[in-house]
Amino acid sequence: LEEGLMLHVAQRLADGAHLYRDVMSITGPFPYELLALGFRVFGDEIWVARAIMVIFQALSVALIFDWARRAGAGALAHTAAACLAATPILFFPLFTFFFYTTLAFHLCVLAGYAALRSLDEGAPAVTLGWGLAAGVLVACTALSKQTIGVLLALGLILVLLANAAPGWRVRKAGALVAGGVLSALVTLAIY
């Protein structure tokens, strides 16, 4: 039922309906619009929805591996990636179909990774860019599953404030907030 509703709404959007005007929904627009975009490009088939989730799953596994390596986990980075790679089997059917909670989970991984990269030492424009990207990804998470997005935003802001180099804490957290605010303004303009 959950995936069927997502597919139905995305099909209507791909056919020209406007979310919240022509089609009512109680969740955020990101999953519907992402799937509708996939349908516009590849046709409205269920494999498109599943392929989107496979891409997000693969990206999350790769980022978890890199995240663990950057944290100094050594060989355990493979274990962390393997655990995430096994989620479709361990949490069947949740991680096997297109659903807003599953998408929000993967967006959390992407946002966390971007926030981590914003803590890297390097060119300020690059690290602040990672922070801005983290904010956009947090907003996409909130536009998929609101409660997860709000908690993620608060958590990542606290992480950046606690772990950024002195003198950069407010700027790093501010970049994340700016990405979220920018995304919110674009969403309000569209809907």
Secondary structure, DSSP 8 states (H G I E B T S, - for coil): -HHHHHHHHHHHHHTT--BTTTB--SS-SHHHHHHHHHHHHH-S-HHHHHHHHHHHHHHHHHHHHHHHHHTT-TTHHHHHHHHHHTHHHHTTTGGGS--HHHHHHHHHHHHHHHHHHHTSSS-HHHHHHHHHHHHHHHHHHHTT-HHHHHHHHHHHHHHHHHHS-TTTHHHHHHHHHHHHHHHHHHHHHH-
